[in-house]
Amino acid sequence: MSKTITYKKLWKLLIDHNMTKTELRDMSGISTASLAKLGKDENITTAVLIKICTALKCDVSDIMEIEEKL
């Protein structure tokens, strides 16, 4: 079994804040490419994670988690 990063918590947080992905991108200053990578659960830099956490006033553990991949 391997482990993978998922950003499901981020999407739930956006729903809770009644915020769109575009609003998150504009608010945090991340690129469209980074947002696309998040949507595909791909690797992104810690700088992007920090920008998102700063914009949403949250911790990294609030927007991502590690899952077991079958």
PDB file of N, H, CA, C and O in Angstrom:
ATOM      1  N   MET A   1       0.838  -1.188   0.000  1.00  0.00           N
ATOM      2  CA  MET A   1       0.000   0.000   0.000  1.00  0.00           C
ATOM      3  C   MET A   1       0.876   1.242   0.000  1.00  0.00           C
ATOM      4  O   MET A   1       1.898   1.305   0.684  1.00  0.00           O
ATOM      5  N   SER A   2       0.467   2.200  -0.760  1.00  0.00           N
ATOM      6  H   SER A   2      -0.363   2.149  -1.316  1.00  0.00           H
ATOM      7  CA  SER A   2       1.186   3.469  -0.774  1.00  0.00           C
ATOM      8  C   SER A   2       0.291   4.565  -0.212  1.00  0.00           C
ATOM      9  O   SER A   2      -0.905   4.369   0.001  1.00  0.00           O
ATOM     10  N   LYS A   3       0.882   5.689   0.015  1.00  0.00           N
ATOM     11  H   LYS A   3       1.854   5.848  -0.157  1.00  0.00           H
ATOM     12  CA  LYS A   3       0.130   6.827   0.575  1.00  0.00           C
ATOM     13  C   LYS A   3       0.093   7.942  -0.456  1.00  0.00           C
ATOM     14  O   LYS A   3       1.003   8.085  -1.272  1.00  0.00           O
ATOM     15  N   THR A   4      -0.957   8.716  -0.406  1.00  0.00           N
ATOM     16  H   THR A   4      -1.696   8.599   0.257  1.00  0.00           H
ATOM     17  CA  THR A   4      -1.123   9.829  -1.329  1.00  0.00           C
ATOM     18  C   THR A   4      -1.731  11.025  -0.597  1.00  0.00           C
ATOM     19  O   THR A   4      -2.413  10.871   0.416  1.00  0.00           O
ATOM     20  N   ILE A   5      -1.476  12.189  -1.120  1.00  0.00           N
ATOM     21  H   ILE A   5      -0.922  12.314  -1.943  1.00  0.00           H
ATOM     22  CA  ILE A   5      -2.040  13.424  -0.553  1.00  0.00           C
ATOM     23  C   ILE A   5      -3.392  13.682  -1.211  1.00  0.00           C
ATOM     24  O   ILE A   5      -3.551  13.496  -2.418  1.00  0.00           O
ATOM     25  N   THR A   6      -4.350  14.107  -0.417  1.00  0.00           N
ATOM     26  H   THR A   6      -4.220  14.258   0.563  1.00  0.00           H
ATOM     27  CA  THR A   6      -5.639  14.519  -0.956  1.00  0.00           C
ATOM     28  C   THR A   6      -6.014  15.887  -0.391  1.00  0.00           C
ATOM     29  O   THR A   6      -5.691  16.214   0.751  1.00  0.00           O
ATOM     30  N   TYR A   7      -6.691  16.664  -1.202  1.00  0.00           N
ATOM     31  H   TYR A   7      -6.953  16.399  -2.130  1.00  0.00           H
ATOM     32  CA  TYR A   7      -7.088  18.014  -0.807  1.00  0.00           C
ATOM     33  C   TYR A   7      -8.598  18.121  -0.604  1.00  0.00           C
ATOM     34  O   TYR A   7      -9.167  19.205  -0.734  1.00  0.00           O
ATOM     35  N   LYS A   8      -9.243  17.010  -0.289  1.00  0.00           N
ATOM     36  H   LYS A   8      -8.781  16.129  -0.184  1.00  0.00           H
ATOM     37  CA  LYS A   8     -10.690  16.997  -0.054  1.00  0.00           C
ATOM     38  C   LYS A   8     -11.083  17.975   1.054  1.00  0.00           C
ATOM     39  O   LYS A   8     -12.129  18.621   0.985  1.00  0.00           O
ATOM     40  N   LYS A   9     -10.239  18.074   2.064  1.00  0.00           N
ATOM     41  H   LYS A   9      -9.389  17.550   2.120  1.00  0.00           H
ATOM     42  CA  LYS A   9     -10.527  18.997   3.166  1.00  0.00           C
ATOM     43  C   LYS A   9     -10.570  20.446   2.684  1.00  0.00           C
ATOM     44  O   LYS A   9     -11.357  21.245   3.192  1.00  0.00           O
ATOM     45  N   LEU A  10      -9.736  20.785   1.715  1.00  0.00           N
ATOM     46  H   LEU A  10      -9.097  20.136   1.302  1.00  0.00           H
ATOM     47  CA  LEU A  10      -9.740  22.137   1.158  1.00  0.00           C
ATOM     48  C   LEU A  10     -11.069  22.427   0.477  1.00  0.00           C
ATOM     49  O   LEU A  10     -11.652  23.492   0.676  1.00  0.00           O
ATOM     50  N   TRP A  11     -11.549  21.480  -0.327  1.00  0.00           N
ATOM     51  H   TRP A  11     -11.075  20.615  -0.489  1.00  0.00           H
ATOM     52  CA  TRP A  11     -12.813  21.699  -1.045  1.00  0.00           C
ATOM     53  C   TRP A  11     -13.987  21.810  -0.067  1.00  0.00           C
ATOM     54  O   TRP A  11     -14.902  22.603  -0.286  1.00  0.00           O
ATOM     55  N   LYS A  12     -13.964  21.029   0.994  1.00  0.00           N
ATOM     56  H   LYS A  12     -13.220  20.385   1.171  1.00  0.00           H
ATOM     57  CA  LYS A  12     -15.011  21.132   2.021  1.00  0.00           C
ATOM     58  C   LYS A  12     -14.939  22.481   2.731  1.00  0.00           C
ATOM     59  O   LYS A  12     -15.965  23.085   3.042  1.00  0.00           O
ATOM     60  N   LEU A  13     -13.722  22.942   2.983  1.00  0.00           N
ATOM     61  H   LEU A  13     -12.888  22.450   2.731  1.00  0.00           H
ATOM     62  CA  LEU A  13     -13.527  24.232   3.644  1.00  0.00           C
ATOM     63  C   LEU A  13     -14.052  25.374   2.772  1.00  0.00           C
ATOM     64  O   LEU A  13     -14.658  26.320   3.276  1.00  0.00           O
ATOM     65  N   LEU A  14     -13.816  25.277   1.465  1.00  0.00           N
ATOM     66  H   LEU A  14     -13.323  24.509   1.056  1.00  0.00           H
ATOM     67  CA  LEU A  14     -14.337  26.296   0.552  1.00  0.00           C
ATOM     68  C   LEU A  14     -15.859  26.321   0.574  1.00  0.00           C
ATOM     69  O   LEU A  14     -16.463  27.394   0.553  1.00  0.00           O
ATOM     70  N   ILE A  15     -16.478  25.154   0.616  1.00  0.00           N
ATOM     71  H   ILE A  15     -15.987  24.283   0.633  1.00  0.00           H
ATOM     72  CA  ILE A  15     -17.940  25.085   0.697  1.00  0.00           C
ATOM     73  C   ILE A  15     -18.414  25.732   1.987  1.00  0.00           C
ATOM     74  O   ILE A  15     -19.374  26.503   1.984  1.00  0.00           O
ATOM     75  N   ASP A  16     -17.740  25.421   3.094  1.00  0.00           N
ATOM     76  H   ASP A  16     -16.960  24.795   3.097  1.00  0.00           H
ATOM     77  CA  ASP A  16     -18.112  26.009   4.389  1.00  0.00           C
ATOM     78  C   ASP A  16     -17.985  27.532   4.382  1.00  0.00           C
ATOM     79  O   ASP A  16     -18.753  28.224   5.051  1.00  0.00           O
ATOM     80  N   HIS A  17     -17.016  28.053   3.626  1.00  0.00           N
ATOM     81  H   HIS A  17     -16.392  27.491   3.083  1.00  0.00           H
ATOM     82  CA  HIS A  17     -16.803  29.500   3.541  1.00  0.00           C
ATOM     83  C   HIS A  17     -17.599  30.129   2.391  1.00  0.00           C
ATOM     84  O   HIS A  17     -17.506  31.331   2.143  1.00  0.00           O
ATOM     85  N   ASN A  18     -18.381  29.296   1.694  1.00  0.00           N
ATOM     86  H   ASN A  18     -18.456  28.320   1.895  1.00  0.00           H
ATOM     87  CA  ASN A  18     -19.172  29.765   0.553  1.00  0.00           C
ATOM     88  C   ASN A  18     -18.270  30.487  -0.455  1.00  0.00           C
ATOM     89  O   ASN A  18     -18.579  31.585  -0.919  1.00  0.00           O
ATOM     90  N   MET A  19     -17.150  29.838  -0.776  1.00  0.00           N
ATOM     91  H   MET A  19     -16.899  28.946  -0.400  1.00  0.00           H
ATOM     92  CA  MET A  19     -16.130  30.428  -1.634  1.00  0.00           C
ATOM     93  C   MET A  19     -15.888  29.531  -2.846  1.00  0.00           C
ATOM     94  O   MET A  19     -15.894  28.306  -2.732  1.00  0.00           O
ATOM     95  N   THR A  20     -15.676  30.152  -4.002  1.00  0.00           N
ATOM     96  H   THR A  20     -15.671  31.148  -4.094  1.00  0.00           H
ATOM     97  CA  THR A  20     -15.361  29.381  -5.208  1.00  0.00           C
ATOM     98  C   THR A  20     -13.858  29.189  -5.327  1.00  0.00           C
ATOM     99  O   THR A  20     -13.080  29.845  -4.633  1.00  0.00           O
ATOM    100  N   LYS A  21     -13.459  28.291  -6.207  1.00  0.00           N
ATOM    101  H   LYS A  21     -14.091  27.758  -6.771  1.00  0.00           H
ATOM    102  CA  LYS A  21     -12.038  28.071  -6.456  1.00  0.00           C
ATOM    103  C   LYS A  21     -11.396  29.331  -7.040  1.00  0.00           C
ATOM    104  O   LYS A  21     -10.247  29.649  -6.732  1.00  0.00           O
ATOM    105  N   THR A  22     -12.135  30.037  -7.875  1.00  0.00           N
ATOM    106  H   THR A  22     -13.069  29.779  -8.125  1.00  0.00           H
ATOM    107  CA  THR A  22     -11.621  31.272  -8.459  1.00  0.00           C
ATOM    108  C   THR A  22     -11.394  32.325  -7.385  1.00  0.00           C
ATOM    109  O   THR A  22     -10.393  33.042  -7.412  1.00  0.00           O
ATOM    110  N   GLU A  23     -12.313  32.416  -6.448  1.00  0.00           N
ATOM    111  H   GLU A  23     -13.125  31.834  -6.426  1.00  0.00           H
ATOM    112  CA  GLU A  23     -12.146  33.360  -5.340  1.00  0.00           C
ATOM    113  C   GLU A  23     -10.926  32.994  -4.498  1.00  0.00           C
ATOM    114  O   GLU A  23     -10.181  33.870  -4.060  1.00  0.00           O
ATOM    115  N   LEU A  24     -10.729  31.710  -4.277  1.00  0.00           N
ATOM    116  H   LEU A  24     -11.335  30.998  -4.633  1.00  0.00           H
ATOM    117  CA  LEU A  24      -9.548  31.257  -3.531  1.00  0.00           C
ATOM    118  C   LEU A  24      -8.282  31.646  -4.287  1.00  0.00           C
ATOM    119  O   LEU A  24      -7.334  32.158  -3.692  1.00  0.00           O
ATOM    120  N   ARG A  25      -8.266  31.404  -5.587  1.00  0.00           N
ATOM    121  H   ARG A  25      -9.036  30.988  -6.070  1.00  0.00           H
ATOM    122  CA  ARG A  25      -7.096  31.744  -6.398  1.00  0.00           C
ATOM    123  C   ARG A  25      -6.783  33.234  -6.308  1.00  0.00           C
ATOM    124  O   ARG A  25      -5.633  33.621  -6.103  1.00  0.00           O
ATOM    125  N   ASP A  26      -7.809  34.068  -6.461  1.00  0.00           N
ATOM    126  H   ASP A  26      -8.743  33.754  -6.628  1.00  0.00           H
ATOM    127  CA  ASP A  26      -7.607  35.516  -6.406  1.00  0.00           C
ATOM    128  C   ASP A  26      -7.171  35.974  -5.017  1.00  0.00           C
ATOM    129  O   ASP A  26      -6.296  36.829  -4.885  1.00  0.00           O
ATOM    130  N   MET A  27      -7.780  35.405  -3.994  1.00  0.00           N
ATOM    131  H   MET A  27      -8.491  34.710  -4.101  1.00  0.00           H
ATOM    132  CA  MET A  27      -7.509  35.805  -2.613  1.00  0.00           C
ATOM    133  C   MET A  27      -6.097  35.392  -2.158  1.00  0.00           C
ATOM    134  O   MET A  27      -5.432  36.116  -1.417  1.00  0.00           O
ATOM    135  N   SER A  28      -5.662  34.220  -2.616  1.00  0.00           N
ATOM    136  H   SER A  28      -6.202  33.631  -3.218  1.00  0.00           H
ATOM    137  CA  SER A  28      -4.373  33.691  -2.166  1.00  0.00           C
ATOM    138  C   SER A  28      -3.218  34.047  -3.091  1.00  0.00           C
ATOM    139  O   SER A  28      -2.059  34.010  -2.677  1.00  0.00           O
ATOM    140  N   GLY A  29      -3.516  34.386  -4.324  1.00  0.00           N
ATOM    141  H   GLY A  29      -4.457  34.416  -4.661  1.00  0.00           H
ATOM    142  CA  GLY A  29      -2.461  34.723  -5.272  1.00  0.00           C
ATOM    143  C   GLY A  29      -1.792  33.516  -5.902  1.00  0.00           C
ATOM    144  O   GLY A  29      -0.688  33.630  -6.436  1.00  0.00           O
ATOM    145  N   ILE A  30      -2.441  32.359  -5.848  1.00  0.00           N
ATOM    146  H   ILE A  30      -3.337  32.266  -5.414  1.00  0.00           H
ATOM    147  CA  ILE A  30      -1.862  31.174  -6.487  1.00  0.00           C
ATOM    148  C   ILE A  30      -2.230  31.166  -7.972  1.00  0.00           C
ATOM    149  O   ILE A  30      -3.161  31.853  -8.392  1.00  0.00           O
ATOM    150  N   SER A  31      -1.505  30.401  -8.743  1.00  0.00           N
ATOM    151  H   SER A  31      -0.748  29.844  -8.402  1.00  0.00           H
ATOM    152  CA  SER A  31      -1.744  30.352 -10.184  1.00  0.00           C
ATOM    153  C   SER A  31      -2.871  29.384 -10.530  1.00  0.00           C
ATOM    154  O   SER A  31      -3.267  28.542  -9.724  1.00  0.00           O
ATOM    155  N   THR A  32      -3.368  29.530 -11.742  1.00  0.00           N
ATOM    156  H   THR A  32      -3.047  30.214 -12.396  1.00  0.00           H
ATOM    157  CA  THR A  32      -4.385  28.614 -12.252  1.00  0.00           C
ATOM    158  C   THR A  32      -3.812  27.203 -12.331  1.00  0.00           C
ATOM    159  O   THR A  32      -4.517  26.229 -12.065  1.00  0.00           O
ATOM    160  N   ALA A  33      -2.542  27.090 -12.693  1.00  0.00           N
ATOM    161  H   ALA A  33      -1.969  27.881 -12.909  1.00  0.00           H
ATOM    162  CA  ALA A  33      -1.880  25.786 -12.781  1.00  0.00           C
ATOM    163  C   ALA A  33      -1.833  25.097 -11.415  1.00  0.00           C
ATOM    164  O   ALA A  33      -2.057  23.890 -11.315  1.00  0.00           O
ATOM    165  N   SER A  34      -1.541  25.868 -10.370  1.00  0.00           N
ATOM    166  H   SER A  34      -1.359  26.847 -10.452  1.00  0.00           H
ATOM    167  CA  SER A  34      -1.511  25.301  -9.015  1.00  0.00           C
ATOM    168  C   SER A  34      -2.892  24.833  -8.596  1.00  0.00           C
ATOM    169  O   SER A  34      -3.041  23.783  -7.971  1.00  0.00           O
ATOM    170  N   LEU A  35      -3.895  25.615  -8.943  1.00  0.00           N
ATOM    171  H   LEU A  35      -3.774  26.467  -9.451  1.00  0.00           H
ATOM    172  CA  LEU A  35      -5.268  25.239  -8.617  1.00  0.00           C
ATOM    173  C   LEU A  35      -5.660  23.954  -9.344  1.00  0.00           C
ATOM    174  O   LEU A  35      -6.344  23.101  -8.778  1.00  0.00           O
ATOM    175  N   ALA A  36      -5.230  23.818 -10.589  1.00  0.00           N
ATOM    176  H   ALA A  36      -4.674  24.511 -11.049  1.00  0.00           H
ATOM    177  CA  ALA A  36      -5.504  22.598 -11.352  1.00  0.00           C
ATOM    178  C   ALA A  36      -4.823  21.391 -10.713  1.00  0.00           C
ATOM    179  O   ALA A  36      -5.409  20.312 -10.637  1.00  0.00           O
ATOM    180  N   LYS A  37      -3.588  21.574 -10.256  1.00  0.00           N
ATOM    181  H   LYS A  37      -3.112  22.451 -10.318  1.00  0.00           H
ATOM    182  CA  LYS A  37      -2.873  20.482  -9.583  1.00  0.00           C
ATOM    183  C   LYS A  37      -3.595  20.068  -8.305  1.00  0.00           C
ATOM    184  O   LYS A  37      -3.688  18.879  -7.997  1.00  0.00           O
ATOM    185  N   LEU A  38      -4.102  21.043  -7.565  1.00  0.00           N
ATOM    186  H   LEU A  38      -4.026  22.008  -7.815  1.00  0.00           H
ATOM    187  CA  LEU A  38      -4.857  20.736  -6.348  1.00  0.00           C
ATOM    188  C   LEU A  38      -6.087  19.894  -6.684  1.00  0.00           C
ATOM    189  O   LEU A  38      -6.417  18.944  -5.974  1.00  0.00           O
ATOM    190  N   GLY A  39      -6.749  20.254  -7.766  1.00  0.00           N
ATOM    191  H   GLY A  39      -6.480  21.025  -8.343  1.00  0.00           H
ATOM    192  CA  GLY A  39      -7.943  19.529  -8.180  1.00  0.00           C
ATOM    193  C   GLY A  39      -7.669  18.090  -8.567  1.00  0.00           C
ATOM    194  O   GLY A  39      -8.559  17.242  -8.505  1.00  0.00           O
ATOM    195  N   LYS A  40      -6.432  17.813  -8.969  1.00  0.00           N
ATOM    196  H   LYS A  40      -5.709  18.502  -9.019  1.00  0.00           H
ATOM    197  CA  LYS A  40      -6.036  16.460  -9.367  1.00  0.00           C
ATOM    198  C   LYS A  40      -5.268  15.740  -8.261  1.00  0.00           C
ATOM    199  O   LYS A  40      -4.732  14.654  -8.481  1.00  0.00           O
ATOM    200  N   ASP A  41      -5.216  16.345  -7.071  1.00  0.00           N
ATOM    201  H   ASP A  41      -5.651  17.228  -6.893  1.00  0.00           H
ATOM    202  CA  ASP A  41      -4.454  15.792  -5.942  1.00  0.00           C
ATOM    203  C   ASP A  41      -2.992  15.551  -6.300  1.00  0.00           C
ATOM    204  O   ASP A  41      -2.390  14.566  -5.873  1.00  0.00           O
ATOM    205  N   GLU A  42      -2.433  16.462  -7.086  1.00  0.00           N
ATOM    206  H   GLU A  42      -2.922  17.262  -7.433  1.00  0.00           H
ATOM    207  CA  GLU A  42      -1.022  16.365  -7.460  1.00  0.00           C
ATOM    208  C   GLU A  42      -0.160  17.149  -6.469  1.00  0.00           C
ATOM    209  O   GLU A  42      -0.667  17.929  -5.662  1.00  0.00           O
ATOM    210  N   ASN A  43       1.128  16.929  -6.547  1.00  0.00           N
ATOM    211  H   ASN A  43       1.539  16.295  -7.203  1.00  0.00           H
ATOM    212  CA  ASN A  43       2.061  17.631  -5.659  1.00  0.00           C
ATOM    213  C   ASN A  43       2.138  19.112  -6.006  1.00  0.00           C
ATOM    214  O   ASN A  43       2.156  19.494  -7.176  1.00  0.00           O
ATOM    215  N   ILE A  44       2.182  19.931  -4.971  1.00  0.00           N
ATOM    216  H   ILE A  44       2.167  19.621  -4.020  1.00  0.00           H
ATOM    217  CA  ILE A  44       2.386  21.366  -5.127  1.00  0.00           C
ATOM    218  C   ILE A  44       3.435  21.799  -4.115  1.00  0.00           C
ATOM    219  O   ILE A  44       3.775  21.049  -3.200  1.00  0.00           O
ATOM    220  N   THR A  45       3.935  22.991  -4.283  1.00  0.00           N
ATOM    221  H   THR A  45       3.659  23.600  -5.026  1.00  0.00           H
ATOM    222  CA  THR A  45       4.995  23.465  -3.391  1.00  0.00           C
ATOM    223  C   THR A  45       4.417  23.890  -2.035  1.00  0.00           C
ATOM    224  O   THR A  45       3.228  24.180  -1.899  1.00  0.00           O
ATOM    225  N   THR A  46       5.301  23.913  -1.055  1.00  0.00           N
ATOM    226  H   THR A  46       6.266  23.677  -1.166  1.00  0.00           H
ATOM    227  CA  THR A  46       4.876  24.387   0.260  1.00  0.00           C
ATOM    228  C   THR A  46       4.537  25.876   0.210  1.00  0.00           C
ATOM    229  O   THR A  46       3.723  26.350   1.003  1.00  0.00           O
ATOM    230  N   ALA A  47       5.143  26.610  -0.702  1.00  0.00           N
ATOM    231  H   ALA A  47       5.804  26.225  -1.347  1.00  0.00           H
ATOM    232  CA  ALA A  47       4.824  28.040  -0.842  1.00  0.00           C
ATOM    233  C   ALA A  47       3.353  28.224  -1.205  1.00  0.00           C
ATOM    234  O   ALA A  47       2.697  29.136  -0.701  1.00  0.00           O
ATOM    235  N   VAL A  48       2.838  27.368  -2.071  1.00  0.00           N
ATOM    236  H   VAL A  48       3.371  26.627  -2.481  1.00  0.00           H
ATOM    237  CA  VAL A  48       1.419  27.433  -2.452  1.00  0.00           C
ATOM    238  C   VAL A  48       0.546  27.098  -1.250  1.00  0.00           C
ATOM    239  O   VAL A  48      -0.460  27.765  -1.006  1.00  0.00           O
ATOM    240  N   LEU A  49       0.922  26.080  -0.508  1.00  0.00           N
ATOM    241  H   LEU A  49       1.739  25.539  -0.706  1.00  0.00           H
ATOM    242  CA  LEU A  49       0.158  25.702   0.685  1.00  0.00           C
ATOM    243  C   LEU A  49       0.121  26.848   1.696  1.00  0.00           C
ATOM    244  O   LEU A  49      -0.913  27.109   2.311  1.00  0.00           O
ATOM    245  N   ILE A  50       1.252  27.524   1.862  1.00  0.00           N
ATOM    246  H   ILE A  50       2.092  27.312   1.363  1.00  0.00           H
ATOM    247  CA  ILE A  50       1.321  28.649   2.803  1.00  0.00           C
ATOM    248  C   ILE A  50       0.413  29.791   2.339  1.00  0.00           C
ATOM    249  O   ILE A  50      -0.271  30.408   3.155  1.00  0.00           O
ATOM    250  N   LYS A  51       0.403  30.072   1.046  1.00  0.00           N
ATOM    251  H   LYS A  51       0.958  29.570   0.383  1.00  0.00           H
ATOM    252  CA  LYS A  51      -0.469  31.126   0.523  1.00  0.00           C
ATOM    253  C   LYS A  51      -1.936  30.808   0.782  1.00  0.00           C
ATOM    254  O   LYS A  51      -2.709  31.687   1.166  1.00  0.00           O
ATOM    255  N   ILE A  52      -2.315  29.562   0.573  1.00  0.00           N
ATOM    256  H   ILE A  52      -1.687  28.849   0.261  1.00  0.00           H
ATOM    257  CA  ILE A  52      -3.707  29.146   0.795  1.00  0.00           C
ATOM    258  C   ILE A  52      -4.055  29.253   2.273  1.00  0.00           C
ATOM    259  O   ILE A  52      -5.100  29.792   2.636  1.00  0.00           O
ATOM    260  N   CYS A  53      -3.173  28.739   3.121  1.00  0.00           N
ATOM    261  H   CYS A  53      -2.324  28.302   2.826  1.00  0.00           H
ATOM    262  CA  CYS A  53      -3.430  28.774   4.564  1.00  0.00           C
ATOM    263  C   CYS A  53      -3.495  30.212   5.085  1.00  0.00           C
ATOM    264  O   CYS A  53      -4.296  30.518   5.968  1.00  0.00           O
ATOM    265  N   THR A  54      -2.672  31.073   4.549  1.00  0.00           N
ATOM    266  H   THR A  54      -2.021  30.824   3.832  1.00  0.00           H
ATOM    267  CA  THR A  54      -2.695  32.481   4.950  1.00  0.00           C
ATOM    268  C   THR A  54      -4.023  33.119   4.539  1.00  0.00           C
ATOM    269  O   THR A  54      -4.640  33.837   5.325  1.00  0.00           O
ATOM    270  N   ALA A  55      -4.454  32.856   3.316  1.00  0.00           N
ATOM    271  H   ALA A  55      -3.953  32.272   2.677  1.00  0.00           H
ATOM    272  CA  ALA A  55      -5.704  33.434   2.813  1.00  0.00           C
ATOM    273  C   ALA A  55      -6.913  32.932   3.599  1.00  0.00           C
ATOM    274  O   ALA A  55      -7.839  33.694   3.878  1.00  0.00           O
ATOM    275  N   LEU A  56      -6.902  31.649   3.952  1.00  0.00           N
ATOM    276  H   LEU A  56      -6.151  31.029   3.725  1.00  0.00           H
ATOM    277  CA  LEU A  56      -8.054  31.053   4.654  1.00  0.00           C
ATOM    278  C   LEU A  56      -7.904  31.099   6.178  1.00  0.00           C
ATOM    279  O   LEU A  56      -8.803  30.688   6.911  1.00  0.00           O
ATOM    280  N   LYS A  57      -6.768  31.601   6.639  1.00  0.00           N
ATOM    281  H   LYS A  57      -6.038  31.935   6.043  1.00  0.00           H
ATOM    282  CA  LYS A  57      -6.479  31.666   8.078  1.00  0.00           C
ATOM    283  C   LYS A  57      -6.653  30.284   8.722  1.00  0.00           C
ATOM    284  O   LYS A  57      -7.414  30.106   9.673  1.00  0.00           O
ATOM    285  N   CYS A  58      -5.926  29.329   8.171  1.00  0.00           N
ATOM    286  H   CYS A  58      -5.308  29.473   7.399  1.00  0.00           H
ATOM    287  CA  CYS A  58      -6.026  27.957   8.668  1.00  0.00           C
ATOM    288  C   CYS A  58      -4.644  27.312   8.686  1.00  0.00           C
ATOM    289  O   CYS A  58      -3.645  27.948   8.350  1.00  0.00           O
ATOM    290  N   ASP A  59      -4.599  26.064   9.074  1.00  0.00           N
ATOM    291  H   ASP A  59      -5.411  25.546   9.346  1.00  0.00           H
ATOM    292  CA  ASP A  59      -3.369  25.288   9.137  1.00  0.00           C
ATOM    293  C   ASP A  59      -3.342  24.306   7.964  1.00  0.00           C
ATOM    294  O   ASP A  59      -4.386  23.999   7.388  1.00  0.00           O
ATOM    295  N   VAL A  60      -2.170  23.821   7.614  1.00  0.00           N
ATOM    296  H   VAL A  60      -1.322  24.070   8.081  1.00  0.00           H
ATOM    297  CA  VAL A  60      -2.034  22.864   6.517  1.00  0.00           C
ATOM    298  C   VAL A  60      -2.917  21.633   6.743  1.00  0.00           C
ATOM    299  O   VAL A  60      -3.496  21.094   5.799  1.00  0.00           O
ATOM    300  N   SER A  61      -3.013  21.202   7.978  1.00  0.00           N
ATOM    301  H   SER A  61      -2.543  21.639   8.745  1.00  0.00           H
ATOM    302  CA  SER A  61      -3.822  20.010   8.273  1.00  0.00           C
ATOM    303  C   SER A  61      -5.314  20.248   8.044  1.00  0.00           C
ATOM    304  O   SER A  61      -6.093  19.297   7.990  1.00  0.00           O
ATOM    305  N   ASP A  62      -5.716  21.517   7.909  1.00  0.00           N
ATOM    306  H   ASP A  62      -5.083  22.290   7.953  1.00  0.00           H
ATOM    307  CA  ASP A  62      -7.115  21.846   7.631  1.00  0.00           C
ATOM    308  C   ASP A  62      -7.455  21.735   6.152  1.00  0.00           C
ATOM    309  O   ASP A  62      -8.632  21.726   5.792  1.00  0.00           O
ATOM    310  N   ILE A  63      -6.437  21.649   5.280  1.00  0.00           N
ATOM    311  H   ILE A  63      -5.481  21.656   5.572  1.00  0.00           H
ATOM    312  CA  ILE A  63      -6.710  21.634   3.842  1.00  0.00           C
ATOM    313  C   ILE A  63      -6.225  20.378   3.127  1.00  0.00           C
ATOM    314  O   ILE A  63      -6.560  20.165   1.962  1.00  0.00           O
ATOM    315  N   MET A  64      -5.448  19.553   3.799  1.00  0.00           N
ATOM    316  H   MET A  64      -5.176  19.726   4.745  1.00  0.00           H
ATOM    317  CA  MET A  64      -4.939  18.346   3.152  1.00  0.00           C
ATOM    318  C   MET A  64      -4.792  17.218   4.159  1.00  0.00           C
ATOM    319  O   MET A  64      -4.730  17.437   5.368  1.00  0.00           O
ATOM    320  N   GLU A  65      -4.737  15.998   3.620  1.00  0.00           N
ATOM    321  H   GLU A  65      -4.787  15.820   2.637  1.00  0.00           H
ATOM    322  CA  GLU A  65      -4.497  14.835   4.470  1.00  0.00           C
ATOM    323  C   GLU A  65      -3.837  13.740   3.636  1.00  0.00           C
ATOM    324  O   GLU A  65      -3.842  13.783   2.406  1.00  0.00           O
ATOM    325  N   ILE A  66      -3.283  12.782   4.321  1.00  0.00           N
ATOM    326  H   ILE A  66      -3.279  12.747   5.320  1.00  0.00           H
ATOM    327  CA  ILE A  66      -2.637  11.647   3.674  1.00  0.00           C
ATOM    328  C   ILE A  66      -3.591  10.463   3.758  1.00  0.00           C
ATOM    329  O   ILE A  66      -4.110  10.136   4.826  1.00  0.00           O
ATOM    330  N   GLU A  67      -3.813   9.822   2.599  1.00  0.00           N
ATOM    331  H   GLU A  67      -3.391  10.087   1.732  1.00  0.00           H
ATOM    332  CA  GLU A  67      -4.696   8.648   2.536  1.00  0.00           C
ATOM    333  C   GLU A  67      -3.917   7.432   2.056  1.00  0.00           C
ATOM    334  O   GLU A  67      -2.938   7.548   1.319  1.00  0.00           O
ATOM    335  N   GLU A  68      -4.367   6.286   2.487  1.00  0.00           N
ATOM    336  H   GLU A  68      -5.162   6.192   3.086  1.00  0.00           H
ATOM    337  CA  GLU A  68      -3.831   5.027   1.967  1.00  0.00           C
ATOM    338  C   GLU A  68      -4.384   4.817   0.567  1.00  0.00           C
ATOM    339  O   GLU A  68      -5.582   4.974   0.332  1.00  0.00           O
ATOM    340  N   LYS A  69      -3.515   4.465  -0.348  1.00  0.00           N
ATOM    341  H   LYS A  69      -2.542   4.337  -0.158  1.00  0.00           H
ATOM    342  CA  LYS A  69      -3.931   4.211  -1.721  1.00  0.00           C
ATOM    343  C   LYS A  69      -3.895   2.709  -1.966  1.00  0.00           C
ATOM    344  O   LYS A  69      -2.875   2.058  -1.740  1.00  0.00           O
ATOM    345  N   LEU A  70      -4.988   2.180  -2.417  1.00  0.00           N
ATOM    346  H   LEU A  70      -5.816   2.709  -2.600  1.00  0.00           H
ATOM    347  CA  LEU A  70      -5.055   0.722  -2.653  1.00  0.00           C
ATOM    348  C   LEU A  70      -4.426   0.318  -3.939  1.00  0.00           C
ATOM    349  O   LEU A  70      -4.406  -0.867  -4.271  1.00  0.00           O
TER     350      LEU A  70
END
